[in-house]
Amino acid sequence: MTTNTLPASATRYESFLDSKAQFSGADGFNPIWIPDFLYDVQQFVADWNIRMGRSADFLDCGFGKTLIELVWAENVVRFTNRAVLILTPLAVAKQMATEGERFGLEVLRSSGGHPITPGVYVTNYEKLHLFDPVDFAGCVCDESSAIKAMNGVRRAQVTEFLRTMRYRLLATATAAPNDYIELGTTSEALGVMGQVDMLNRFFKNDNNTSDTKMIRRRAPSHGGPISAGWRFKGHAEVPFWRFVCVFARAGRKPSDLGDFSDKLFQLPPLIEREHIVEARTLAPGMLFPFPASNRREELDESRRTIKERCEKAAALVRDTAEPFLIWCNLNPEGDLLAELIPDALQIAGSDSDEAKEEKWDAFLSGQARGVVTKHKIGGWGLNLQHCRHVVEFVSHSWEAHYQGVRRCWRLGQTKPVINDLIATEGQKGIKNNLQRKARNADRMFDALVKYMQEAVRIEGGYKTTEEAQLPAWLASSTKP
C-alpha cells in the first residue's frame, strides 16, 4: 500500500503560502456568558468581539466600552482557564476595577509579575514592561489610540507584547485622530496586516517608497508641501474601508451598528464657546497681532500670553460654585492657574502615580471643586460626568480636545456641558487646524459606518481544502 506524501520542498512551499495569507475572519469562540446588564447594542458588540477573537471597537465615548471589554475578558478567562490582561491609561486602572466590582466582576489590579490565578488583571500602559505575554491568554488595549504613532516606542512595545497572543481586543473612540493611515497600527497590533503592507496596498506617497518617516511631516499651514505624506491610491478608498470593517466595528450611536435605538444614548446639549484673548505683549517687531506661521512662533505666542489666557480661564470658573475641569498645555500654565483659583487641585506630571489617583478621587468625591491638569495625565478613559464645565487652551491635537470634552459630555451626564476654548489672535491657525482634523474624523466615522454592515473581506490570499499543487519548476526539481 502506498501513501501520497508531499516532499519536503512542497511542505515548505505550503508554509510559505500560509505565511502570505491575511487575516481572514473569526478566530474566537462561541460566547460563554453575555450578561443582561449590557444594553442590546453592547451585547451585539461583545458577542462579535468574542467570536472574532481579535478585533477592534471604535466606539464613541460613553458607549460602554469598559463593560464590553470586561465581558470579553471574562469570556476568554472562562474559555481558556487562563489570565487576561487589560491595559489602560494612567489613573483609569482603578476605575476599571471599580466598574467591574459594581457589576459583580472581579478585576485584579497588578503592578507587574506573574498572575497567581486565572482571572482578569488590569494595569497601566506604563507598566507593560513588567509583564510576560506568555502568562496571558488574551489582552485588552483600552484607549488603544495610545499606540497610534507609527514610530512610537509604545506602539512597538504593545505590538510585540500582543504578537503571539491569540485573543486581542483594542478599543478607542479616536482610532485615527490625525490620519487614516494610523489605522495601520491597529491592524498590525491585531495581526491582521502589517502597517507597511497596509500602506503599500492602499496608499502612496510622492516618492513611491515605503518610508514610514514620510508620515511625520509638516502641515501646509506650517510650511510643509500640500502633497507631502501618504494618500489613497486611485480607487483604493472603498476597498480600504471594507478592509477596516473586517476587524473593526465603529459607531457614535447605537443605530450605526444596526437596528438599535438611540434613545438611551442621547446626550444633553454641548455649549461651545470661543474666547479670543488680546495679547498684552506683541511678538518682536510686530505692530499688530498676526497668526503664527510656524511651530516656533506658536510656542512663543503661548509663552508670551500665559498670564492673559490663565486669567481668562480663572475668570470663567472662579465664581460658578460648580465643578470644573481645566486642560492646560504648559507647566507654567498649570502653576499659575493653581494660584489664581484657590479651590483648584493641580495634577502635575511630577506627581507620583499614587498621588495622581488620590487627587482624581478627591475630584470625583467632591472634596475638590476643580482640577487643573494636562490631557496626557487624565484626558483618556476617565468618567467625570459629575462635572459639566470644561475649559481648555487651544492646541493642534484634535484627539486631546475631543477626549478632554468627552470626559464630562458622555452617557450619564444629565446637564448641558459647557466647553470654553481659549486662544489668542496669534493662535487662530491652530484653531483652524483643529477644525480640519474634526472634519477628517467625522469623514472617517461616516465611511466606516457606511461599509460596516457590508463587512466585505479583503484577502491577500485564499484557503483551499484541496491538496497543494507545486509549481512546475519546483515539481521538476524534486524528481529523482
DRENDO-1510 file (C-alpha; in Angstrom, 1 decimal, always signed):
<recs>
REC; n; res; u; v; w
REC; 1; MET; +0.0; +0.0; +0.0 .
REC; 2; THR; +1.4; +3.4; -0.9 .
REC; 3; THR; +0.6; +6.8; +0.6 .
REC; 4; ASN; +0.8; +10.1; -1.1 .
REC; 5; THR; +3.1; +12.4; +0.8 .
REC; 6; LEU; +4.4; +15.7; -0.3 .
REC; 7; PRO; +8.2; +16.1; -0.5 .
REC; 8; ALA; +9.8; +18.5; +2.0 .
REC; 9; SER; +10.0; +21.2; -0.6 .
REC; 10; ALA; +6.2; +21.1; -1.1 .
REC; 11; THR; +5.7; +21.3; +2.7 .
REC; 12; ARG; +8.0; +24.4; +2.8 .
REC; 13; TYR; +6.1; +25.9; -0.2 .
REC; 14; GLU; +2.7; +25.3; +1.6 .
REC; 15; SER; +4.1; +27.0; +4.7 .
REC; 16; PHE; +5.3; +29.9; +2.5 .
REC; 17; LEU; +1.8; +30.3; +1.2 .
REC; 18; ASP; +0.3; +30.2; +4.7 .
REC; 19; SER; +2.7; +33.0; +5.8 .
REC; 20; LYS; +1.4; +35.2; +3.0 .
REC; 21; ALA; -2.3; +34.8; +3.8 .
REC; 22; GLN; -4.0; +37.7; +5.5 .
REC; 23; PHE; -6.3; +37.6; +8.5 .
REC; 24; SER; -9.5; +36.0; +7.1 .
REC; 25; GLY; -12.1; +36.3; +9.8 .
REC; 26; ALA; -13.2; +34.8; +13.1 .
REC; 27; ASP; -10.6; +33.3; +15.3 .
REC; 28; GLY; -12.6; +33.3; +18.5 .
REC; 29; PHE; -15.2; +31.0; +20.1 .
REC; 30; ASN; -18.9; +31.0; +20.9 .
REC; 31; PRO; -19.7; +33.3; +23.8 .
REC; 32; ILE; -20.0; +31.6; +27.2 .
REC; 33; TRP; -21.5; +34.5; +29.0 .
REC; 34; ILE; -23.3; +37.6; +27.8 .
REC; 35; PRO; -24.8; +39.3; +30.8 .
REC; 36; ASP; -28.2; +41.0; +30.9 .
REC; 37; PHE; -26.7; +44.2; +32.4 .
REC; 38; LEU; -25.4; +45.1; +28.9 .
REC; 39; TYR; -27.6; +47.1; +26.6 .
REC; 40; ASP; -28.6; +45.2; +23.4 .
REC; 41; VAL; -26.1; +47.1; +21.3 .
REC; 42; GLN; -23.4; +46.3; +23.8 .
REC; 43; GLN; -24.4; +42.6; +23.8 .
REC; 44; PHE; -24.1; +42.7; +20.0 .
REC; 45; VAL; -20.6; +44.1; +20.0 .
REC; 46; ALA; -19.4; +41.9; +22.9 .
REC; 47; ASP; -20.8; +38.8; +21.0 .
REC; 48; TRP; -19.0; +39.8; +17.8 .
REC; 49; ASN; -15.7; +40.5; +19.6 .
REC; 50; ILE; -15.7; +37.1; +21.3 .
REC; 51; ARG; -16.5; +35.3; +18.1 .
REC; 52; MET; -13.8; +37.2; +16.2 .
REC; 53; GLY; -11.1; +36.6; +18.8 .
REC; 54; ARG; -9.1; +39.5; +17.5 .
REC; 55; SER; -10.9; +42.8; +16.8 .
REC; 56; ALA; -11.2; +46.5; +17.4 .
REC; 57; ASP; -14.1; +48.6; +18.8 .
REC; 58; PHE; -14.0; +52.2; +17.5 .
REC; 59; LEU; -17.0; +53.3; +19.7 .
REC; 60; ASP; -17.6; +56.8; +20.9 .
REC; 61; CYS; -17.1; +57.9; +24.5 .
REC; 62; GLY; -19.9; +56.8; +26.8 .
REC; 63; PHE; -20.8; +53.8; +24.6 .
REC; 64; GLY; -19.9; +51.4; +27.4 .
REC; 65; LYS; -16.6; +50.1; +26.1 .
REC; 66; THR; -15.4; +49.4; +29.6 .
REC; 67; LEU; -18.2; +46.8; +30.2 .
REC; 68; ILE; -17.8; +45.3; +26.8 .
REC; 69; GLU; -14.0; +44.9; +27.5 .
REC; 70; LEU; -14.7; +43.3; +30.9 .
REC; 71; VAL; -17.3; +40.9; +29.4 .
REC; 72; TRP; -14.9; +39.9; +26.6 .
REC; 73; ALA; -12.0; +39.4; +29.1 .
REC; 74; GLU; -14.2; +37.3; +31.4 .
REC; 75; ASN; -15.3; +35.1; +28.5 .
REC; 76; VAL; -11.6; +34.5; +27.5 .
REC; 77; VAL; -10.8; +33.6; +31.1 .
REC; 78; ARG; -13.6; +31.1; +31.3 .
REC; 79; PHE; -12.8; +29.6; +27.9 .
REC; 80; THR; -9.1; +29.2; +28.4 .
REC; 81; ASN; -8.9; +29.0; +32.2 .
REC; 82; ARG; -6.0; +31.5; +32.0 .
REC; 83; ALA; -5.4; +35.1; +32.8 .
REC; 84; VAL; -6.3; +38.1; +30.6 .
REC; 85; LEU; -4.5; +41.5; +30.9 .
REC; 86; ILE; -6.3; +44.8; +30.4 .
REC; 87; LEU; -4.0; +47.8; +29.6 .
REC; 88; THR; -5.4; +51.3; +30.4 .
REC; 89; PRO; -4.2; +54.9; +30.5 .
REC; 90; LEU; -2.8; +56.3; +33.8 .
REC; 91; ALA; -5.4; +56.6; +36.6 .
REC; 92; VAL; -8.0; +54.5; +34.7 .
REC; 93; ALA; -7.0; +51.1; +36.1 .
REC; 94; LYS; -8.7; +51.8; +39.5 .
REC; 95; GLN; -11.8; +53.0; +37.7 .
REC; 96; MET; -11.8; +49.8; +35.6 .
REC; 97; ALA; -11.6; +47.6; +38.8 .
REC; 98; THR; -14.3; +49.6; +40.5 .
REC; 99; GLU; -16.6; +49.3; +37.4 .
REC; 100; GLY; -16.1; +45.5; +37.4 .
REC; 101; GLU; -16.9; +45.3; +41.1 .
REC; 102; ARG; -20.1; +47.2; +40.6 .
REC; 103; PHE; -21.3; +44.6; +38.1 .
REC; 104; GLY; -20.0; +41.6; +40.1 .
REC; 105; LEU; -16.8; +41.0; +38.1 .
REC; 106; GLU; -13.5; +40.5; +39.9 .
REC; 107; VAL; -10.8; +42.7; +38.3 .
REC; 108; LEU; -7.4; +42.5; +39.9 .
REC; 109; ARG; -5.1; +45.4; +39.8 .
REC; 110; SER; -1.5; +44.5; +39.2 .
REC; 111; SER; +1.8; +46.3; +39.0 .
REC; 112; GLY; +3.8; +43.5; +37.4 .
REC; 113; GLY; +4.9; +40.0; +37.8 .
REC; 114; HIS; +3.1; +36.7; +37.1 .
REC; 115; PRO; -0.6; +36.2; +37.6 .
REC; 116; ILE; -1.3; +34.0; +40.6 .
REC; 117; THR; -4.6; +32.5; +39.3 .
REC; 118; PRO; -6.7; +32.7; +36.1 .
REC; 119; GLY; -8.7; +35.9; +36.1 .
REC; 120; VAL; -8.9; +39.5; +34.7 .
REC; 121; TYR; -5.9; +41.7; +35.6 .
REC; 122; VAL; -5.6; +45.4; +34.9 .
REC; 123; THR; -2.6; +47.7; +34.8 .
REC; 124; ASN; -1.3; +50.9; +33.1 .
REC; 125; TYR; +0.5; +51.0; +29.8 .
REC; 126; GLU; +3.5; +52.5; +31.6 .
REC; 127; LYS; +3.9; +49.1; +33.5 .
REC; 128; LEU; +3.6; +46.8; +30.5 .
REC; 129; HIS; +7.3; +46.0; +30.5 .
REC; 130; LEU; +6.9; +44.3; +33.9 .
REC; 131; PHE; +4.7; +41.6; +32.4 .
REC; 132; ASP; +5.4; +38.5; +30.3 .
REC; 133; PRO; +3.0; +37.8; +27.4 .
REC; 134; VAL; +3.3; +34.0; +27.9 .
REC; 135; ASP; +1.4; +34.4; +31.1 .
REC; 136; PHE; -1.8; +35.6; +29.4 .
REC; 137; ALA; -4.3; +34.1; +27.0 .
REC; 138; GLY; -5.6; +37.5; +25.9 .
REC; 139; CYS; -5.1; +41.2; +26.2 .
REC; 140; VAL; -7.3; +44.3; +26.0 .
REC; 141; CYS; -5.9; +47.6; +25.0 .
REC; 142; ASP; -8.2; +50.2; +26.4 .
REC; 143; GLU; -8.0; +53.6; +24.7 .
REC; 144; SER; -5.8; +52.0; +22.1 .
REC; 145; SER; -5.1; +55.3; +20.3 .
REC; 146; ALA; -2.2; +55.3; +22.7 .
REC; 147; ILE; -0.4; +53.2; +20.1 .
REC; 148; LYS; -1.3; +55.2; +17.1 .
REC; 149; ALA; +2.2; +56.7; +16.4 .
REC; 150; MET; +3.8; +54.7; +13.6 .
REC; 151; ASN; +7.3; +55.2; +15.0 .
REC; 152; GLY; +6.3; +55.3; +18.7 .
REC; 153; VAL; +8.0; +53.4; +21.4 .
REC; 154; ARG; +4.7; +52.4; +23.0 .
REC; 155; ARG; +3.4; +51.1; +19.7 .
REC; 156; ALA; +6.4; +48.8; +19.2 .
REC; 157; GLN; +6.1; +47.6; +22.8 .
REC; 158; VAL; +2.4; +46.8; +22.7 .
REC; 159; THR; +2.6; +45.2; +19.3 .
REC; 160; GLU; +5.4; +43.0; +20.4 .
REC; 161; PHE; +3.6; +42.0; +23.5 .
REC; 162; LEU; +0.5; +41.0; +21.5 .
REC; 163; ARG; +2.3; +39.3; +18.7 .
REC; 164; THR; +1.9; +35.7; +19.8 .
REC; 165; MET; -1.4; +36.2; +21.7 .
REC; 166; ARG; -4.5; +34.6; +20.2 .
REC; 167; TYR; -7.1; +36.7; +21.8 .
REC; 168; ARG; -6.8; +40.5; +21.4 .
REC; 169; LEU; -9.2; +43.5; +21.7 .
REC; 170; LEU; -8.4; +47.1; +21.0 .
REC; 171; ALA; -10.9; +49.8; +21.9 .
REC; 172; THR; -10.9; +53.6; +21.5 .
REC; 173; ALA; -13.2; +56.4; +20.4 .
REC; 174; THR; -10.4; +58.1; +18.4 .
REC; 175; ALA; -8.9; +55.4; +16.3 .
REC; 176; ALA; -7.0; +57.6; +13.9 .
REC; 177; PRO; -7.3; +61.2; +15.1 .
REC; 178; ASN; -4.6; +62.6; +12.7 .
REC; 179; ASP; -4.8; +60.5; +9.6 .
REC; 180; TYR; -6.4; +57.3; +8.3 .
REC; 181; ILE; -3.0; +55.7; +7.9 .
REC; 182; GLU; -2.8; +55.5; +11.7 .
REC; 183; LEU; -5.3; +52.6; +11.5 .
REC; 184; GLY; -2.2; +50.6; +10.3 .
REC; 185; THR; -1.0; +50.4; +13.9 .
REC; 186; THR; -4.3; +48.8; +15.0 .
REC; 187; SER; -4.2; +46.4; +12.0 .
REC; 188; GLU; -0.7; +45.3; +12.9 .
REC; 189; ALA; -1.3; +45.0; +16.7 .
REC; 190; LEU; -4.3; +42.7; +15.9 .
REC; 191; GLY; -2.1; +40.6; +13.5 .
REC; 192; VAL; -4.4; +41.5; +10.5 .
REC; 193; MET; -1.9; +43.2; +8.2 .
REC; 194; GLY; +1.4; +45.0; +8.9 .
REC; 195; GLN; +1.4; +48.7; +8.8 .
REC; 196; VAL; +3.9; +48.9; +5.9 .
REC; 197; ASP; +1.9; +46.2; +4.0 .
REC; 198; MET; -1.3; +48.3; +4.6 .
REC; 199; LEU; +0.4; +51.5; +3.4 .
REC; 200; ASN; +1.7; +49.8; +0.2 .
REC; 201; ARG; -1.6; +48.2; -0.6 .
REC; 202; PHE; -3.9; +51.2; -0.2 .
REC; 203; PHE; -1.8; +54.3; -0.1 .
REC; 204; LYS; +1.1; +56.0; -1.9 .
REC; 205; ASN; +3.5; +58.9; -1.3 .
REC; 206; ASP; +5.2; +61.3; -3.7 .
REC; 207; ASN; +8.5; +59.3; -3.5 .
REC; 208; ASN; +6.8; +56.0; -4.2 .
REC; 209; THR; +8.6; +54.4; -1.3 .
REC; 210; SER; +7.6; +52.5; +1.9 .
REC; 211; ASP; +9.3; +55.0; +4.2 .
REC; 212; THR; +7.1; +55.5; +7.2 .
REC; 213; LYS; +9.0; +58.6; +8.1 .
REC; 214; MET; +7.0; +60.3; +5.4 .
REC; 215; ILE; +4.2; +60.2; +7.9 .
REC; 216; ARG; +5.9; +62.7; +10.2 .
REC; 217; ARG; +5.5; +65.8; +8.0 .
REC; 218; ARG; +4.9; +69.4; +8.5 .
REC; 219; ALA; +1.3; +70.6; +7.8 .
REC; 220; PRO; +0.8; +73.0; +4.9 .
REC; 221; SER; +0.0; +75.7; +7.5 .
REC; 222; HIS; +3.5; +75.2; +8.9 .
REC; 223; GLY; +5.3; +75.4; +5.6 .
REC; 224; GLY; +5.0; +71.7; +4.6 .
REC; 225; PRO; +4.2; +70.8; +1.0 .
REC; 226; ILE; +0.5; +70.3; +0.3 .
REC; 227; SER; +1.1; +66.9; -1.4 .
REC; 228; ALA; +3.6; +65.5; +1.2 .
REC; 229; GLY; +2.9; +62.3; +3.0 .
REC; 230; TRP; +0.7; +59.4; +2.2 .
REC; 231; ARG; -2.7; +59.5; +0.4 .
REC; 232; PHE; -5.1; +57.0; -1.1 .
REC; 233; LYS; -4.2; +55.2; -4.3 .
REC; 234; GLY; -6.6; +55.6; -7.1 .
REC; 235; HIS; -9.8; +53.6; -6.5 .
REC; 236; ALA; -8.4; +52.3; -3.2 .
REC; 237; GLU; -10.5; +54.2; -0.7 .
REC; 238; VAL; -13.6; +52.0; -0.8 .
REC; 239; PRO; -11.5; +48.7; -0.5 .
REC; 240; PHE; -9.6; +50.3; +2.4 .
REC; 241; TRP; -12.7; +51.0; +4.4 .
REC; 242; ARG; -14.0; +47.5; +3.7 .
REC; 243; PHE; -10.7; +46.1; +4.8 .
REC; 244; VAL; -11.0; +48.0; +8.1 .
REC; 245; CYS; -14.5; +46.6; +8.6 .
REC; 246; VAL; -13.1; +43.1; +8.6 .
REC; 247; PHE; -11.6; +43.6; +12.0 .
REC; 248; ALA; -13.4; +46.6; +13.5 .
REC; 249; ARG; -16.8; +47.9; +14.4 .
REC; 250; ALA; -17.4; +51.6; +14.7 .
REC; 251; GLY; -20.2; +53.9; +15.9 .
REC; 252; ARG; -21.0; +57.1; +17.5 .
REC; 253; LYS; -24.6; +56.0; +18.3 .
REC; 254; PRO; -26.2; +52.5; +18.5 .
REC; 255; SER; -28.1; +52.8; +15.3 .
REC; 256; ASP; -24.7; +53.0; +13.5 .
REC; 257; LEU; -24.3; +49.3; +14.3 .
REC; 258; GLY; -27.7; +48.1; +13.2 .
REC; 259; ASP; -31.3; +48.2; +14.3 .
REC; 260; PHE; -30.7; +49.6; +17.8 .
REC; 261; SER; -32.5; +52.5; +19.5 .
REC; 262; ASP; -30.5; +55.7; +20.2 .
REC; 263; LYS; -33.0; +56.8; +22.9 .
REC; 264; LEU; -30.9; +55.9; +25.9 .
REC; 265; PHE; -27.7; +57.3; +24.4 .
REC; 266; GLN; -29.0; +60.8; +23.7 .
REC; 267; LEU; -26.8; +63.5; +25.4 .
REC; 268; PRO; -27.7; +66.9; +26.7 .
REC; 269; PRO; -26.6; +69.9; +24.7 .
REC; 270; LEU; -22.9; +70.8; +24.4 .
REC; 271; ILE; -22.4; +74.5; +24.6 .
REC; 272; GLU; -19.1; +75.5; +22.8 .
REC; 273; ARG; -17.8; +79.0; +23.5 .
REC; 274; GLU; -14.6; +80.5; +21.9 .
REC; 275; HIS; -12.7; +83.3; +23.6 .
REC; 276; ILE; -10.1; +85.3; +21.8 .
REC; 277; VAL; -7.8; +86.9; +24.4 .
REC; 278; GLU; -5.8; +90.0; +23.5 .
REC; 279; ALA; -2.1; +89.7; +23.9 .
REC; 280; ARG; -0.6; +92.5; +26.1 .
REC; 281; THR; +2.8; +91.9; +24.5 .
REC; 282; LEU; +3.2; +91.5; +20.7 .
REC; 283; ALA; +5.9; +89.4; +19.0 .
REC; 284; PRO; +9.2; +91.3; +18.5 .
REC; 285; GLY; +9.0; +93.7; +15.6 .
REC; 286; MET; +5.2; +93.5; +15.2 .
REC; 287; LEU; +2.8; +96.4; +15.4 .
REC; 288; PHE; -0.3; +94.3; +15.2 .
REC; 289; PRO; -1.1; +90.7; +16.2 .
REC; 290; PHE; -0.8; +88.2; +13.4 .
REC; 291; PRO; -1.5; +84.5; +13.3 .
REC; 292; ALA; +1.7; +82.5; +14.0 .
REC; 293; SER; +3.0; +80.9; +10.8 .
REC; 294; ASN; +5.1; +78.1; +12.2 .
REC; 295; ARG; +5.5; +76.0; +15.4 .
REC; 296; ARG; +8.2; +78.2; +16.8 .
REC; 297; GLU; +6.0; +81.3; +16.6 .
REC; 298; GLU; +3.1; +79.4; +18.1 .
REC; 299; LEU; +5.1; +78.3; +21.1 .
REC; 300; ASP; +6.4; +81.9; +21.5 .
REC; 301; GLU; +2.8; +83.1; +21.4 .
REC; 302; SER; +1.8; +80.6; +24.0 .
REC; 303; ARG; +4.6; +81.6; +26.4 .
REC; 304; ARG; +4.1; +85.3; +26.0 .
REC; 305; THR; +0.3; +85.1; +26.7 .
REC; 306; ILE; +0.3; +82.7; +29.6 .
REC; 307; LYS; -0.9; +85.3; +32.1 .
REC; 308; GLU; -3.7; +86.7; +29.9 .
REC; 309; ARG; -5.0; +83.2; +29.0 .
REC; 310; CYS; -4.8; +81.9; +32.6 .
REC; 311; GLU; -6.6; +85.0; +33.9 .
REC; 312; LYS; -9.4; +84.4; +31.4 .
REC; 313; ALA; -9.7; +80.7; +32.4 .
REC; 314; ALA; -9.8; +81.6; +36.1 .
REC; 315; ALA; -12.5; +84.2; +35.5 .
REC; 316; LEU; -14.7; +81.6; +33.7 .
REC; 317; VAL; -14.7; +79.2; +36.6 .
REC; 318; ARG; -13.9; +81.2; +39.8 .
REC; 319; ASP; -17.4; +82.3; +40.8 .
REC; 320; THR; -19.6; +79.5; +39.4 .
REC; 321; ALA; -19.5; +77.2; +42.5 .
REC; 322; GLU; -19.8; +74.2; +40.2 .
REC; 323; PRO; -17.2; +71.5; +39.4 .
REC; 324; PHE; -14.8; +72.4; +36.6 .
REC; 325; LEU; -12.0; +70.8; +34.6 .
REC; 326; ILE; -9.2; +72.9; +33.0 .
REC; 327; TRP; -6.9; +71.4; +30.5 .
REC; 328; CYS; -3.5; +73.2; +30.1 .
REC; 329; ASN; -0.6; +72.6; +27.7 .
REC; 330; LEU; +2.4; +74.0; +29.6 .
REC; 331; ASN; +3.6; +73.6; +33.2 .
REC; 332; PRO; +3.7; +77.3; +33.9 .
REC; 333; GLU; +0.0; +77.5; +32.9 .
REC; 334; GLY; -0.9; +74.8; +35.5 .
REC; 335; ASP; +1.2; +76.5; +38.2 .
REC; 336; LEU; -0.4; +79.9; +37.6 .
REC; 337; LEU; -3.9; +78.5; +37.4 .
REC; 338; ALA; -3.4; +76.8; +40.8 .
REC; 339; GLU; -2.5; +80.2; +42.2 .
REC; 340; LEU; -5.4; +82.1; +40.6 .
REC; 341; ILE; -8.1; +79.5; +41.6 .
REC; 342; PRO; -7.8; +78.7; +45.3 .
REC; 343; ASP; -10.1; +75.7; +45.2 .
REC; 344; ALA; -8.4; +74.1; +42.1 .
REC; 345; LEU; -6.4; +71.0; +42.5 .
REC; 346; GLN; -3.4; +70.7; +40.2 .
REC; 347; ILE; -2.4; +67.3; +39.0 .
REC; 348; ALA; +1.1; +67.6; +37.6 .
REC; 349; GLY; +3.3; +65.2; +35.8 .
REC; 350; SER; +5.8; +65.3; +38.6 .
REC; 351; ASP; +3.2; +63.7; +41.0 .
REC; 352; SER; +3.6; +60.0; +41.7 .
REC; 353; ASP; +1.0; +57.7; +40.2 .
REC; 354; GLU; -0.5; +57.2; +43.7 .
REC; 355; ALA; -0.7; +61.0; +44.2 .
REC; 356; LYS; -2.4; +61.4; +40.8 .
REC; 357; GLU; -5.0; +58.8; +41.7 .
REC; 358; GLU; -5.7; +60.4; +45.1 .
REC; 359; LYS; -6.3; +63.8; +43.5 .
REC; 360; TRP; -8.6; +62.3; +40.9 .
REC; 361; ASP; -10.5; +60.6; +43.7 .
REC; 362; ALA; -10.8; +63.9; +45.6 .
REC; 363; PHE; -12.3; +65.5; +42.5 .
REC; 364; LEU; -14.7; +62.6; +41.9 .
REC; 365; SER; -15.8; +62.6; +45.6 .
REC; 366; GLY; -16.4; +66.4; +45.6 .
REC; 367; GLN; -13.5; +67.1; +48.1 .
REC; 368; ALA; -12.0; +69.3; +45.3 .
REC; 369; ARG; -14.2; +71.5; +43.2 .
REC; 370; GLY; -12.0; +71.6; +40.2 .
REC; 371; VAL; -8.9; +70.1; +38.6 .
REC; 372; VAL; -6.1; +71.7; +36.5 .
REC; 373; THR; -4.0; +69.2; +34.5 .
REC; 374; LYS; -2.8; +68.2; +31.1 .
REC; 375; HIS; -4.6; +65.9; +28.7 .
REC; 376; LYS; -1.9; +63.3; +28.8 .
REC; 377; ILE; -2.4; +62.9; +32.5 .
REC; 378; GLY; -6.2; +62.4; +32.6 .
REC; 379; GLY; -7.6; +63.1; +29.1 .
REC; 380; TRP; -8.4; +59.4; +28.3 .
REC; 381; GLY; -10.7; +56.9; +29.8 .
REC; 382; LEU; -11.9; +58.7; +33.0 .
REC; 383; ASN; -15.6; +59.1; +33.7 .
REC; 384; LEU; -16.3; +62.6; +35.1 .
REC; 385; GLN; -20.0; +63.1; +34.5 .
REC; 386; HIS; -20.4; +65.0; +37.7 .
REC; 387; CYS; -18.6; +67.9; +36.1 .
REC; 388; ARG; -20.2; +69.9; +33.3 .
REC; 389; HIS; -17.7; +72.7; +32.7 .
REC; 390; VAL; -14.6; +72.1; +30.6 .
REC; 391; VAL; -12.0; +74.9; +29.9 .
REC; 392; GLU; -9.0; +74.4; +27.6 .
REC; 393; PHE; -6.3; +76.3; +25.8 .
REC; 394; VAL; -6.3; +75.6; +22.0 .
REC; 395; SER; -3.8; +73.1; +20.7 .
REC; 396; HIS; -3.2; +71.1; +17.5 .
REC; 397; SER; -4.4; +67.8; +19.0 .
REC; 398; TRP; -8.0; +67.2; +17.9 .
REC; 399; GLU; -7.9; +63.9; +19.8 .
REC; 400; ALA; -6.9; +65.6; +23.1 .
REC; 401; HIS; -9.6; +68.2; +22.6 .
REC; 402; TYR; -12.3; +65.6; +21.8 .
REC; 403; GLN; -11.3; +63.2; +24.6 .
REC; 404; GLY; -11.0; +66.1; +27.1 .
REC; 405; VAL; -14.5; +67.3; +26.5 .
REC; 406; ARG; -15.9; +63.8; +26.4 .
REC; 407; ARG; -14.7; +63.0; +29.9 .
REC; 408; CYS; -17.7; +65.1; +31.0 .
REC; 409; TRP; -20.0; +65.1; +28.0 .
REC; 410; ARG; -20.9; +61.4; +27.9 .
REC; 411; LEU; -23.5; +58.8; +28.7 .
REC; 412; GLY; -24.7; +59.5; +32.3 .
REC; 413; GLN; -24.4; +63.3; +32.0 .
REC; 414; THR; -27.8; +64.9; +32.8 .
REC; 415; LYS; -26.9; +68.6; +32.3 .
REC; 416; PRO; -25.8; +70.7; +29.4 .
REC; 417; VAL; -22.0; +70.8; +29.2 .
REC; 418; ILE; -20.0; +74.0; +28.6 .
REC; 419; ASN; -16.7; +73.9; +26.7 .
REC; 420; ASP; -14.7; +77.1; +26.8 .
REC; 421; LEU; -11.9; +77.2; +24.2 .
REC; 422; ILE; -9.3; +80.0; +24.9 .
REC; 423; ALA; -7.0; +81.3; +22.2 .
REC; 424; THR; -5.2; +84.5; +21.1 .
REC; 425; GLU; -5.2; +86.2; +17.8 .
REC; 426; GLY; -1.9; +84.6; +17.0 .
REC; 427; GLN; -3.3; +81.1; +17.6 .
REC; 428; LYS; -6.1; +81.3; +15.1 .
REC; 429; GLY; -4.1; +79.0; +12.8 .
REC; 430; ILE; -4.1; +76.3; +15.5 .
REC; 431; LYS; -7.9; +76.6; +15.8 .
REC; 432; ASN; -8.3; +76.2; +12.1 .
REC; 433; ASN; -6.2; +73.1; +12.1 .
REC; 434; LEU; -8.3; +71.7; +14.9 .
REC; 435; GLN; -11.4; +72.2; +12.9 .
REC; 436; ARG; -9.8; +70.5; +9.9 .
REC; 437; LYS; -9.0; +67.4; +12.0 .
REC; 438; ALA; -12.5; +67.3; +13.3 .
REC; 439; ARG; -13.9; +67.2; +9.7 .
REC; 440; ASN; -11.5; +64.4; +8.9 .
REC; 441; ALA; -12.6; +62.4; +12.0 .
REC; 442; ASP; -16.2; +62.8; +11.0 .
REC; 443; ARG; -15.5; +61.6; +7.5 .
REC; 444; MET; -13.7; +58.5; +8.8 .
REC; 445; PHE; -16.6; +57.5; +11.0 .
REC; 446; ASP; -19.1; +58.1; +8.2 .
REC; 447; ALA; -17.0; +55.9; +5.9 .
REC; 448; LEU; -16.7; +53.1; +8.5 .
REC; 449; VAL; -20.4; +53.1; +9.3 .
REC; 450; LYS; -21.3; +53.1; +5.6 .
REC; 451; TYR; -19.4; +49.9; +4.9 .
REC; 452; MET; -19.6; +48.2; +8.2 .
REC; 453; GLN; -22.8; +46.3; +7.6 .
REC; 454; GLU; -21.4; +45.1; +4.3 .
REC; 455; ALA; -18.3; +43.8; +6.2 .
REC; 456; VAL; -16.6; +42.8; +2.9 .
REC; 457; ARG; -13.4; +41.0; +3.5 .
REC; 458; ILE; -10.2; +41.8; +1.5 .
REC; 459; GLU; -8.0; +38.8; +1.5 .
REC; 460; GLY; -4.5; +38.8; +0.1 .
REC; 461; GLY; -4.5; +35.1; -0.1 .
REC; 462; TYR; -7.1; +32.3; +0.0 .
REC; 463; LYS; -7.5; +28.9; +1.7 .
REC; 464; THR; -8.4; +25.7; -0.1 .
REC; 465; THR; -9.2; +22.2; +1.0 .
REC; 466; GLU; -7.5; +20.7; -2.0 .
REC; 467; GLU; -4.0; +19.3; -1.8 .
REC; 468; ALA; -1.3; +21.9; -2.5 .
REC; 469; GLN; +0.0; +21.8; -6.1 .
REC; 470; LEU; +3.6; +22.5; -6.7 .
REC; 471; PRO; +4.7; +24.9; -9.4 .
REC; 472; ALA; +6.1; +23.0; -12.4 .
REC; 473; TRP; +9.6; +24.3; -11.9 .
REC; 474; LEU; +9.6; +23.2; -8.3 .
REC; 475; ALA; +8.0; +19.8; -9.0 .
REC; 476; SER; +10.6; +19.0; -11.6 .
REC; 477; SER; +13.4; +19.9; -9.2 .
REC; 478; THR; +12.1; +17.3; -6.7 .
REC; 479; LYS; +12.1; +14.3; -9.1 .
REC; 480; PRO; +14.8; +11.7; -8.5 .
</recs>
